[in-house]
Amino acid sequence: MKQKFNIVTSTCVPLPLENVDTDQIIPARFLKATTREEKFFGDNLFRDWRYRPDGSLNTDFVLNDPTYGGQILVAGKNFGSGSSREHAAWAIAGYGFRVVVSSFFADIHKNNELNNFVLPVVVSEAFLQELFDSIYADPKMEVEVNLPEQTITNKATGKSEHFEINAYKKHCLMNGLDDVDFLVENRGKVEAFEQARKY
């Protein structure tokens, strides 16, 4: 969903697993869908972890634990590896996450998140571990993600880190623009450039 991104302050959902690939984020069988309904993909985020083979709820999985919630998913190293399917980002956004924090993202998945108005924040492994420790110590603790300043702050400890983001994607997120919106916004400049090229 297109929405402007500025500062997000929220509790977090911890997923301290490394090498979470896109098939775990959204299983391949859901790629047959002919619609991009956010609720459909959000409801099936981590489907095979959220439900047992018989269809019953897996109460051991964190998304089914009422202790944790919020708009920020804190994940282990190498998040979004494997297939390049954009459906994984649709599922994350459809569930309601606005930020995913990890110490490393697969490049294609990282860009897919950005294209779907989810902010991937890369932090050091030490900062990530401290986040997990703080969340488990107090599930109500909050994290502040400040896109204009490009900082993430663990409000339980007061510690912050700076994160990198492509300037173009930052502009798009802060203004609620996708790639087409950006071109439309700059239509005058594009037309002026084309006119200047004519001899």
PyMOL commands that set and color helices and strands:
alter all, ss='L'
color gray80, all
select helices_A, chain A and resi 22-25+28-32+38-43+47-50+62-64+87-95+107-115+125-137+167-175+179-185+187-197
alter helices_A, ss='H'
color red, helices_A
select strands_A, chain A and resi 7-10+12-15+72-75+99-102+119-122+143-146+151-154+159-162
alter strands_A, ss='S'
color yellow, strands_A
deselect
rebuild
show_as cartoon
